[in-house]
Amino acid sequence: MPNLPPLETIHTQLASEIDALVNLKPGTVNADTDLTLLGIDSLRFVSLVLAIETKFGVNLMKKGVTNQDTKTVRALSAAIVARHEG
């Protein structure tokens, strides 16, 4: 399994992915953006989980993800780091 990039890099990459996923101007989402306010539906969430698996080698569906993990980019980044096996 690949090594993870630094946490700040994970924040940036996730924020960029989410900007694109919900059709926002690049740079709109940051580490502390409340993701629950973006209206990410289940299909988009699955797309995000697949992107996370591809970019970071972490299968959040298999490892488990909680509502708290998906509240902000910072929380989601911490979940990625916590569930990484590398």
TIVO-2410 file (N, C-alpha, C; in nm, 3 decimals):
# residues 86
REC num residu      c1      c2      c3 atome chaine
REC   1      M   0.084  -0.117   0.000     N      A
REC   1      M   0.000   0.000   0.000    CA      A
REC   1      M   0.089   0.124   0.000     C      A
REC   2      P   0.055   0.224  -0.081     N      A
REC   2      P   0.141   0.342  -0.090    CA      A
REC   2      P   0.139   0.425   0.039     C      A
REC   3      N   0.248   0.497   0.059     N      A
REC   3      N   0.254   0.588   0.173    CA      A
REC   3      N   0.161   0.706   0.147     C      A
REC   4      L   0.104   0.758   0.253     N      A
REC   4      L   0.017   0.874   0.241    CA      A
REC   4      L   0.099   1.001   0.232     C      A
REC   5      P   0.047   1.100   0.159     N      A
REC   5      P   0.113   1.230   0.160    CA      A
REC   5      P   0.088   1.299   0.294     C      A
REC   6      P   0.154   1.412   0.319     N      A
REC   6      P   0.130   1.486   0.443    CA      A
REC   6      P  -0.019   1.524   0.456     C      A
REC   7      L  -0.064   1.540   0.579     N      A
REC   7      L  -0.204   1.569   0.606    CA      A
REC   7      L  -0.254   1.693   0.532     C      A
REC   8      E  -0.174   1.797   0.526     N      A
REC   8      E  -0.216   1.919   0.455    CA      A
REC   8      E  -0.237   1.891   0.305     C      A
REC   9      T  -0.157   1.803   0.250     N      A
REC   9      T  -0.175   1.765   0.110    CA      A
REC   9      T  -0.305   1.688   0.091     C      A
REC  10      I  -0.337   1.602   0.186     N      A
REC  10      I  -0.464   1.529   0.181    CA      A
REC  10      I  -0.580   1.628   0.186     C      A
REC  11      H  -0.573   1.726   0.277     N      A
REC  11      H  -0.677   1.830   0.285    CA      A
REC  11      H  -0.697   1.896   0.149     C      A
REC  12      T  -0.588   1.938   0.089     N      A
REC  12      T  -0.593   2.010  -0.038    CA      A
REC  12      T  -0.651   1.924  -0.149     C      A
REC  13      Q  -0.606   1.799  -0.158     N      A
REC  13      Q  -0.654   1.710  -0.263    CA      A
REC  13      Q  -0.802   1.676  -0.244     C      A
REC  14      L  -0.844   1.653  -0.121     N      A
REC  14      L  -0.984   1.625  -0.094    CA      A
REC  14      L  -1.071   1.746  -0.125     C      A
REC  15      A  -1.028   1.863  -0.083     N      A
REC  15      A  -1.105   1.985  -0.108    CA      A
REC  15      A  -1.122   2.007  -0.258     C      A
REC  16      S  -1.017   1.985  -0.333     N      A
REC  16      S  -1.023   1.999  -0.479    CA      A
REC  16      S  -1.120   1.898  -0.539     C      A
REC  17      E  -1.114   1.776  -0.492     N      A
REC  17      E  -1.203   1.670  -0.540    CA      A
REC  17      E  -1.350   1.706  -0.510     C      A
REC  18      I  -1.375   1.758  -0.392     N      A
REC  18      I  -1.511   1.794  -0.353    CA      A
REC  18      I  -1.560   1.915  -0.431     C      A
REC  19      D  -1.472   2.014  -0.453     N      A
REC  19      D  -1.508   2.129  -0.539    CA      A
REC  19      D  -1.561   2.079  -0.673     C      A
REC  20      A  -1.487   1.989  -0.734     N      A
REC  20      A  -1.526   1.937  -0.866    CA      A
REC  20      A  -1.653   1.853  -0.856     C      A
REC  21      L  -1.665   1.775  -0.752     N      A
REC  21      L  -1.778   1.685  -0.735    CA      A
REC  21      L  -1.911   1.759  -0.725     C      A
REC  22      V  -1.910   1.873  -0.658     N      A
REC  22      V  -2.034   1.948  -0.640    CA      A
REC  22      V  -2.038   2.076  -0.724     C      A
REC  23      N  -1.951   2.079  -0.825     N      A
REC  23      N  -1.948   2.189  -0.923    CA      A
REC  23      N  -1.930   2.327  -0.860     C      A
REC  24      L  -1.834   2.336  -0.769     N      A
REC  24      L  -1.801   2.463  -0.707    CA      A
REC  24      L  -1.674   2.520  -0.770     C      A
REC  25      K  -1.657   2.650  -0.757     N      A
REC  25      K  -1.536   2.715  -0.805    CA      A
REC  25      K  -1.416   2.658  -0.730     C      A
REC  26      P  -1.308   2.626  -0.800     N      A
REC  26      P  -1.189   2.572  -0.731    CA      A
REC  26      P  -1.147   2.664  -0.616     C      A
REC  27      G  -1.117   2.604  -0.504     N      A
REC  27      G  -1.075   2.678  -0.387    CA      A
REC  27      G  -1.188   2.714  -0.292     C      A
REC  28      T  -1.311   2.675  -0.327     N      A
REC  28      T  -1.426   2.706  -0.241    CA      A
REC  28      T  -1.423   2.623  -0.113     C      A
REC  29      V  -1.399   2.494  -0.126     N      A
REC  29      V  -1.395   2.404  -0.011    CA      A
REC  29      V  -1.257   2.409   0.052     C      A
REC  30      N  -1.253   2.416   0.186     N      A
REC  30      N  -1.125   2.411   0.256    CA      A
REC  30      N  -1.134   2.307   0.367     C      A
REC  31      A  -1.031   2.296   0.447     N      A
REC  31      A  -1.024   2.190   0.549    CA      A
REC  31      A  -1.138   2.196   0.651     C      A
REC  32      D  -1.193   2.314   0.673     N      A
REC  32      D  -1.296   2.329   0.776    CA      A
REC  32      D  -1.437   2.351   0.720     C      A
REC  33      T  -1.453   2.337   0.590     N      A
REC  33      T  -1.586   2.350   0.531    CA      A
REC  33      T  -1.678   2.241   0.585     C      A
REC  34      D  -1.799   2.281   0.624     N      A
REC  34      D  -1.899   2.184   0.673    CA      A
REC  34      D  -1.956   2.112   0.551     C      A
REC  35      L  -1.915   1.990   0.532     N      A
REC  35      L  -1.955   1.914   0.414    CA      A
REC  35      L  -2.103   1.881   0.413     C      A
REC  36      T  -2.165   1.879   0.531     N      A
REC  36      T  -2.308   1.848   0.536    CA      A
REC  36      T  -2.391   1.958   0.471     C      A
REC  37      L  -2.335   2.076   0.454     N      A
REC  37      L  -2.407   2.188   0.393    CA      A
REC  37      L  -2.394   2.192   0.241     C      A
REC  38      L  -2.313   2.103   0.184     N      A
REC  38      L  -2.289   2.105   0.040    CA      A
REC  38      L  -2.389   2.023  -0.040     C      A
REC  39      G  -2.475   1.949   0.029     N      A
REC  39      G  -2.576   1.870  -0.040    CA      A
REC  39      G  -2.520   1.753  -0.120     C      A
REC  40      I  -2.419   1.688  -0.065     N      A
REC  40      I  -2.360   1.572  -0.133    CA      A
REC  40      I  -2.456   1.454  -0.117     C      A
REC  41      D  -2.513   1.411  -0.229     N      A
REC  41      D  -2.606   1.298  -0.224    CA      A
REC  41      D  -2.529   1.166  -0.221     C      A
REC  42      S  -2.603   1.057  -0.211     N      A
REC  42      S  -2.538   0.926  -0.196    CA      A
REC  42      S  -2.453   0.889  -0.317     C      A
REC  43      L  -2.497   0.924  -0.436     N      A
REC  43      L  -2.420   0.893  -0.557    CA      A
REC  43      L  -2.288   0.969  -0.558     C      A
REC  44      R  -2.293   1.096  -0.523     N      A
REC  44      R  -2.170   1.175  -0.517    CA      A
REC  44      R  -2.080   1.127  -0.404     C      A
REC  45      F  -2.139   1.085  -0.294     N      A
REC  45      F  -2.058   1.033  -0.184    CA      A
REC  45      F  -1.983   0.907  -0.227     C      A
REC  46      V  -2.051   0.820  -0.300     N      A
REC  46      V  -1.984   0.699  -0.350    CA      A
REC  46      V  -1.870   0.739  -0.444     C      A
REC  47      S  -1.893   0.838  -0.529     N      A
REC  47      S  -1.786   0.887  -0.618    CA      A
REC  47      S  -1.668   0.938  -0.538     C      A
REC  48      L  -1.696   1.010  -0.430     N      A
REC  48      L  -1.589   1.061  -0.344    CA      A
REC  48      L  -1.513   0.946  -0.278     C      A
REC  49      V  -1.584   0.847  -0.228     N      A
REC  49      V  -1.520   0.732  -0.164    CA      A
REC  49      V  -1.431   0.658  -0.264     C      A
REC  50      L  -1.478   0.644  -0.387     N      A
REC  50      L  -1.396   0.578  -0.490    CA      A
REC  50      L  -1.272   0.660  -0.523     C      A
REC  51      A  -1.286   0.792  -0.527     N      A
REC  51      A  -1.169   0.879  -0.551    CA      A
REC  51      A  -1.069   0.866  -0.437     C      A
REC  52      I  -1.119   0.858  -0.315     N      A
REC  52      I  -1.030   0.842  -0.199    CA      A
REC  52      I  -0.955   0.709  -0.208     C      A
REC  53      E  -1.025   0.606  -0.247     N      A
REC  53      E  -0.960   0.475  -0.261    CA      A
REC  53      E  -0.850   0.481  -0.368     C      A
REC  54      T  -0.880   0.545  -0.479     N      A
REC  54      T  -0.783   0.556  -0.588    CA      A
REC  54      T  -0.662   0.640  -0.549     C      A
REC  55      K  -0.687   0.757  -0.489     N      A
REC  55      K  -0.578   0.851  -0.457    CA      A
REC  55      K  -0.495   0.808  -0.337     C      A
REC  56      F  -0.562   0.752  -0.236     N      A
REC  56      F  -0.494   0.728  -0.109    CA      A
REC  56      F  -0.484   0.581  -0.070     C      A
REC  57      G  -0.546   0.492  -0.147     N      A
REC  57      G  -0.538   0.350  -0.119    CA      A
REC  57      G  -0.613   0.308   0.006     C      A
REC  58      V  -0.719   0.382   0.042     N      A
REC  58      V  -0.798   0.352   0.161    CA      A
REC  58      V  -0.942   0.327   0.119     C      A
REC  59      N  -0.992   0.209   0.151     N      A
REC  59      N  -1.131   0.175   0.120    CA      A
REC  59      N  -1.215   0.206   0.243     C      A
REC  60      L  -1.274   0.326   0.244     N      A
REC  60      L  -1.351   0.368   0.361    CA      A
REC  60      L  -1.476   0.285   0.382     C      A
REC  61      M  -1.532   0.231   0.277     N      A
REC  61      M  -1.651   0.148   0.293    CA      A
REC  61      M  -1.617   0.018   0.365     C      A
REC  62      K  -1.501  -0.036   0.333     N      A
REC  62      K  -1.457  -0.160   0.398    CA      A
REC  62      K  -1.407  -0.133   0.540     C      A
REC  63      K  -1.337  -0.021   0.558     N      A
REC  63      K  -1.278   0.012   0.688    CA      A
REC  63      K  -1.377   0.078   0.782     C      A
REC  64      G  -1.486   0.128   0.728     N      A
REC  64      G  -1.587   0.194   0.810    CA      A
REC  64      G  -1.569   0.345   0.812     C      A
REC  65      V  -1.680   0.412   0.800     N      A
REC  65      V  -1.681   0.558   0.802    CA      A
REC  65      V  -1.805   0.602   0.880     C      A
REC  66      T  -1.788   0.702   0.965     N      A
REC  66      T  -1.899   0.750   1.046    CA      A
REC  66      T  -1.945   0.887   0.997     C      A
REC  67      N  -2.060   0.931   1.045     N      A
REC  67      N  -2.107   1.066   1.011    CA      A
REC  67      N  -2.007   1.171   1.055     C      A
REC  68      Q  -1.944   1.150   1.171     N      A
REC  68      Q  -1.843   1.244   1.220    CA      A
REC  68      Q  -1.725   1.252   1.124     C      A
REC  69      D  -1.688   1.139   1.063     N      A
REC  69      D  -1.576   1.136   0.969    CA      A
REC  69      D  -1.602   1.220   0.845     C      A
REC  70      T  -1.728   1.239   0.812     N      A
REC  70      T  -1.761   1.309   0.687    CA      A
REC  70      T  -1.813   1.451   0.710     C      A
REC  71      K  -1.793   1.505   0.829     N      A
REC  71      K  -1.843   1.639   0.861    CA      A
REC  71      K  -1.761   1.749   0.793     C      A
REC  72      T  -1.629   1.735   0.791     N      A
REC  72      T  -1.541   1.834   0.729    CA      A
REC  72      T  -1.430   1.762   0.652     C      A
REC  73      V  -1.360   1.837   0.569     N      A
REC  73      V  -1.243   1.781   0.499    CA      A
REC  73      V  -1.139   1.737   0.602     C      A
REC  74      R  -1.121   1.817   0.706     N      A
REC  74      R  -1.023   1.783   0.811    CA      A
REC  74      R  -1.058   1.649   0.876     C      A
REC  75      A  -1.187   1.628   0.908     N      A
REC  75      A  -1.230   1.502   0.970    CA      A
REC  75      A  -1.214   1.385   0.873     C      A
REC  76      L  -1.246   1.408   0.747     N      A
REC  76      L  -1.233   1.303   0.647    CA      A
REC  76      L  -1.086   1.268   0.625     C      A
REC  77      S  -1.001   1.368   0.625     N      A
REC  77      S  -0.857   1.343   0.613    CA      A
REC  77      S  -0.805   1.260   0.730     C      A
REC  78      A  -0.851   1.292   0.849     N      A
REC  78      A  -0.810   1.216   0.969    CA      A
REC  78      A  -0.858   1.072   0.958     C      A
REC  79      A  -0.978   1.052   0.904     N      A
REC  79      A  -1.030   0.915   0.886    CA      A
REC  79      A  -0.944   0.837   0.786     C      A
REC  80      I  -0.900   0.904   0.682     N      A
REC  80      I  -0.814   0.839   0.582    CA      A
REC  80      I  -0.683   0.794   0.649     C      A
REC  81      V  -0.622   0.884   0.724     N      A
REC  81      V  -0.496   0.853   0.791    CA      A
REC  81      V  -0.516   0.739   0.891     C      A
REC  82      A  -0.624   0.745   0.968     N      A
REC  82      A  -0.650   0.643   1.071    CA      A
REC  82      A  -0.674   0.505   1.013     C      A
REC  83      R  -0.729   0.501   0.893     N      A
REC  83      R  -0.765   0.371   0.834    CA      A
REC  83      R  -0.665   0.322   0.728     C      A
REC  84      H  -0.558   0.398   0.710     N      A
REC  84      H  -0.455   0.360   0.613    CA      A
REC  84      H  -0.370   0.248   0.670     C      A
REC  85      E  -0.336   0.154   0.585     N      A
REC  85      E  -0.249   0.042   0.627    CA      A
REC  85      E  -0.122   0.044   0.544     C      A
REC  86      G  -0.034   0.134   0.572     N      A
REC  86      G   0.083   0.137   0.488    CA      A
REC  86      G   0.205   0.171   0.555     C      A
***
